[in-house]
Amino acid sequence: VVQFAPVESTVLVTGESGTGKELIARGIHALSTRRHNSFIAVNVAALSDTLLESELFGHEKGSFTGAIDSRRGLFELAQGGTIFLDEIGEMPLSTQTKLLRVLEEREFYKVGGERSIRVDVRVIAATNQEIRHLVEVGEFRSDLYFRLNVLRIELPPLRERKEDIPLLVDSFIQEASQRHDRPFAGISEEAMKLLMAHSWPGNVRELRNLVESMVVLAPGRRIEARDIPAEVTNPRSRGLLPAPAV
């Protein structure tokens, strides 16, 4: 992150869901010369094909049914800053073509527009899919892949970097305690060992949610091993992950 932040190259962040790809993107932006301008995050998979193009590039009045007014897109709103495209592997081929033009020519057209718009935006993309496979089966443009994959960060799953767990737990405790105004006395050594032994299929997101539940449901006392949910202590157990209420 520190090496990539000062340059202008596009970045591709890969890793399983919940490993913290957006946090990496925000870190790159925060350490870059663009940090005083906008950081805009877009979940590509959450938008339909037609809505995605309009959201990214904007549209002109009357360009499609429901376009009652002209609207600026997220690329235009991110001028001078950074745009983070999460789940880039879900982007339809038609939108990939327009994104490639933005990366190569620094310009785009609004939906229904006739005038090109110049833009200065750094693109950081992320995916939990194997983009090379999508290229091979024709679902992702090879030229766009190479244009995005200038700099790459591959985030390992939490089970492969368990030394991060105590640091993450401390950070999430402080965050949740402040947000919910709940005092929290910490976690015992035995409880921490159980957290370290878990495989964390949901990665950092799963850990964060568990810590928040412990802060909310066990205020003012230390978490002991008996408080850790069965879903963590017993890998074959399934269900939600709330800590027992006091």
C-alpha positions as CSV (number, residue, x, y, z in Angstrom):
1,V,0.0,0.0,0.0
2,V,2.8,2.4,0.9
3,Q,4.6,1.7,-2.3
4,F,1.6,1.9,-4.6
5,A,0.0,5.0,-3.0
6,P,2.2,7.8,-4.4
7,V,1.9,6.6,-8.1
8,E,-1.0,7.0,-10.5
9,S,-1.2,3.4,-11.8
10,T,-4.3,1.4,-11.6
11,V,-4.4,-1.3,-8.9
12,L,-6.1,-4.7,-8.8
13,V,-6.9,-6.1,-5.4
14,T,-7.7,-9.8,-5.2
15,G,-8.8,-12.0,-2.4
16,E,-11.6,-13.9,-0.8
17,S,-14.8,-12.1,0.3
18,G,-14.4,-10.3,3.6
19,T,-10.6,-10.0,3.5
20,G,-10.6,-6.2,3.5
21,K,-10.2,-5.2,-0.1
22,E,-12.0,-1.9,0.3
23,L,-9.9,-1.1,3.3
24,I,-6.8,-1.6,1.2
25,A,-8.2,0.7,-1.5
26,R,-9.0,3.4,1.1
27,G,-5.5,3.1,2.5
28,I,-4.0,3.6,-0.9
29,H,-6.2,6.7,-1.4
30,A,-5.4,8.1,2.1
31,L,-1.7,7.9,1.4
32,S,-1.8,9.3,-2.1
33,T,-1.7,12.9,-3.4
34,R,-5.4,12.5,-4.1
35,R,-6.3,12.1,-0.5
36,H,-7.9,15.6,-0.3
37,N,-10.3,14.7,-3.0
38,S,-13.2,12.2,-3.2
39,F,-12.9,8.4,-2.6
40,I,-16.0,6.7,-4.2
41,A,-16.7,3.0,-3.7
42,V,-19.0,1.2,-6.1
43,N,-20.2,-2.4,-5.8
44,V,-20.5,-3.5,-9.4
45,A,-22.4,-6.6,-8.5
46,A,-25.2,-4.7,-6.7
47,L,-26.3,-2.8,-9.9
48,S,-28.1,-4.0,-12.9
49,D,-26.4,-3.7,-16.3
50,T,-28.3,-0.6,-17.4
51,L,-28.2,1.1,-14.0
52,L,-24.4,0.5,-13.7
53,E,-23.5,2.4,-16.8
54,S,-25.7,5.3,-15.8
55,E,-24.3,5.3,-12.2
56,L,-20.7,5.3,-13.4
57,F,-20.9,7.7,-16.4
58,G,-24.1,9.7,-15.9
59,H,-26.9,10.2,-18.4
60,E,-28.6,12.9,-20.3
61,K,-32.2,13.9,-19.9
62,G,-34.5,11.6,-21.9
63,S,-31.7,9.1,-22.7
64,F,-33.9,6.3,-21.4
65,T,-37.2,5.7,-19.7
66,G,-37.2,7.5,-16.3
67,A,-34.3,9.8,-17.2
68,I,-36.3,13.0,-16.3
69,D,-33.2,15.0,-15.8
70,S,-29.5,15.0,-16.7
71,R,-27.2,13.5,-14.1
72,R,-23.5,13.3,-13.4
73,G,-22.0,9.9,-12.9
74,L,-19.6,8.7,-10.2
75,F,-16.5,9.1,-12.5
76,E,-17.4,12.8,-12.9
77,L,-18.1,13.2,-9.1
78,A,-14.7,11.5,-8.3
79,Q,-12.8,14.1,-10.4
80,G,-9.3,14.4,-9.0
81,G,-9.8,11.5,-6.6
82,T,-10.1,7.7,-6.5
83,I,-12.9,5.4,-7.6
84,F,-13.0,1.9,-6.2
85,L,-14.8,-0.7,-8.3
86,D,-15.6,-3.7,-6.2
87,E,-16.5,-7.1,-7.7
88,I,-15.2,-5.9,-11.1
89,G,-15.6,-9.5,-12.5
90,E,-19.4,-8.9,-12.5
91,M,-19.1,-5.9,-14.9
92,P,-21.0,-6.6,-18.2
93,L,-18.9,-6.5,-21.4
94,S,-20.6,-3.4,-22.7
95,T,-19.6,-1.4,-19.6
96,Q,-16.1,-2.9,-19.7
97,T,-15.6,-1.3,-23.1
98,K,-16.5,2.2,-21.7
99,L,-14.3,1.6,-18.7
100,L,-11.3,0.7,-20.9
101,R,-11.8,4.0,-22.8
102,V,-11.7,5.9,-19.5
103,L,-8.5,4.2,-18.5
104,E,-6.8,4.7,-21.9
105,E,-8.1,8.1,-23.0
106,R,-9.2,9.6,-19.7
107,E,-12.6,10.5,-21.2
108,F,-16.1,9.1,-21.6
109,Y,-19.6,9.8,-22.8
110,K,-22.7,10.0,-20.7
111,V,-25.5,7.6,-21.6
112,G,-27.3,9.4,-24.4
113,G,-24.5,12.1,-24.5
114,E,-22.8,13.5,-27.6
115,R,-20.0,15.4,-25.8
116,S,-16.9,13.6,-24.4
117,I,-16.1,14.4,-20.8
118,R,-12.4,14.5,-19.7
119,V,-11.7,13.1,-16.3
120,D,-8.7,12.6,-13.9
121,V,-9.6,9.7,-11.7
122,R,-7.4,6.9,-10.3
123,V,-9.1,3.5,-10.6
124,I,-8.7,0.7,-8.0
125,A,-10.5,-2.5,-8.8
126,A,-11.2,-5.6,-6.7
127,T,-12.5,-9.1,-7.1
128,N,-12.9,-12.4,-5.3
129,Q,-13.0,-14.2,-8.7
130,E,-10.2,-15.5,-10.8
131,I,-10.1,-12.9,-13.5
132,R,-7.8,-14.9,-15.8
133,H,-10.5,-17.6,-16.0
134,L,-13.1,-15.1,-16.9
135,V,-10.9,-13.8,-19.7
136,E,-10.4,-17.4,-21.0
137,V,-14.1,-18.1,-21.1
138,G,-14.8,-14.7,-22.8
139,E,-16.6,-13.0,-19.9
140,F,-14.0,-10.4,-19.3
141,R,-12.0,-8.4,-21.8
142,S,-8.3,-9.3,-21.9
143,D,-7.2,-5.8,-22.7
144,L,-9.1,-4.4,-19.7
145,Y,-7.6,-7.1,-17.5
146,F,-4.1,-6.1,-18.4
147,R,-5.0,-2.4,-18.0
148,L,-6.3,-3.0,-14.5
149,N,-3.6,-5.4,-13.5
150,V,-0.7,-2.9,-13.6
151,L,-0.2,-3.1,-9.9
152,R,-1.6,-6.0,-7.9
153,I,-2.2,-6.8,-4.2
154,E,-3.4,-10.3,-3.3
155,L,-4.9,-10.4,0.1
156,P,-4.5,-13.8,1.8
157,P,-7.5,-15.1,3.8
158,L,-7.5,-14.6,7.6
159,R,-6.7,-18.3,8.2
160,E,-3.3,-17.7,6.6
161,R,-2.4,-14.6,8.6
162,K,-3.6,-15.5,12.1
163,E,-1.0,-13.2,13.7
164,D,-3.3,-10.4,12.6
165,I,-6.2,-11.6,14.7
166,P,-5.2,-10.0,18.1
167,L,-4.5,-6.7,16.3
168,L,-7.8,-6.8,14.5
169,V,-9.7,-7.7,17.7
170,D,-8.2,-4.8,19.6
171,S,-9.1,-2.4,16.8
172,F,-12.7,-3.7,16.4
173,I,-13.2,-3.6,20.2
174,Q,-12.2,0.1,20.2
175,E,-14.4,0.9,17.2
176,A,-17.5,-1.0,18.5
177,S,-17.1,0.4,22.1
178,Q,-17.1,3.9,20.8
179,R,-19.9,3.5,18.4
180,H,-22.2,1.8,20.9
181,D,-21.0,3.6,23.9
182,R,-20.3,0.3,25.7
183,P,-17.4,-0.3,28.0
184,F,-15.5,-3.5,27.3
185,A,-12.9,-5.1,29.5
186,G,-11.2,-7.2,26.9
187,I,-10.7,-10.9,26.1
188,S,-9.0,-13.6,28.1
189,E,-6.0,-15.4,26.9
190,E,-8.0,-18.7,26.6
191,A,-10.7,-16.9,24.6
192,M,-8.1,-15.4,22.3
193,K,-6.6,-18.9,21.7
194,L,-10.0,-20.1,20.5
195,L,-10.3,-17.1,18.1
196,M,-6.8,-17.9,16.8
197,A,-7.7,-21.5,16.2
198,H,-10.8,-20.8,14.1
199,S,-10.5,-21.0,10.3
200,W,-12.7,-17.8,9.7
201,P,-14.4,-18.7,6.5
202,G,-15.9,-15.2,6.5
203,N,-12.5,-13.7,7.0
204,V,-12.1,-10.3,8.6
205,R,-15.8,-9.4,8.1
206,E,-16.8,-12.5,10.2
207,L,-14.3,-11.6,12.9
208,R,-15.5,-8.0,13.0
209,N,-19.1,-9.0,13.4
210,L,-18.3,-11.4,16.2
211,V,-16.3,-8.8,18.1
212,E,-19.2,-6.3,17.8
213,S,-21.7,-8.8,19.1
214,M,-19.4,-9.5,22.1
215,V,-19.0,-5.7,22.9
216,V,-22.8,-5.3,22.7
217,L,-23.9,-8.4,24.6
218,A,-21.1,-8.6,27.3
219,P,-20.5,-4.9,28.4
220,G,-18.3,-4.2,31.3
221,R,-16.8,-7.7,31.7
222,R,-14.0,-9.7,30.2
223,I,-14.9,-12.3,27.5
224,E,-13.9,-15.8,28.6
225,A,-13.6,-19.0,26.6
226,R,-17.1,-20.0,27.6
227,D,-18.5,-16.9,25.9
228,I,-17.1,-17.8,22.5
229,P,-20.0,-19.1,20.3
230,A,-20.1,-22.8,19.3
231,E,-19.8,-21.8,15.6
232,V,-16.2,-20.7,16.4
233,T,-15.2,-23.4,18.9
234,N,-16.9,-26.2,16.9
235,P,-16.1,-26.0,13.2
236,R,-18.9,-28.4,12.4
237,S,-21.5,-26.2,14.0
238,R,-23.5,-23.8,11.8
239,G,-25.5,-20.7,12.6
240,L,-25.2,-17.1,13.6
241,L,-22.4,-15.8,15.8
242,P,-23.8,-13.8,18.7
243,A,-22.1,-13.9,22.0
244,P,-24.2,-15.1,25.0
245,A,-26.0,-12.2,26.8
246,V,-25.0,-11.6,30.4
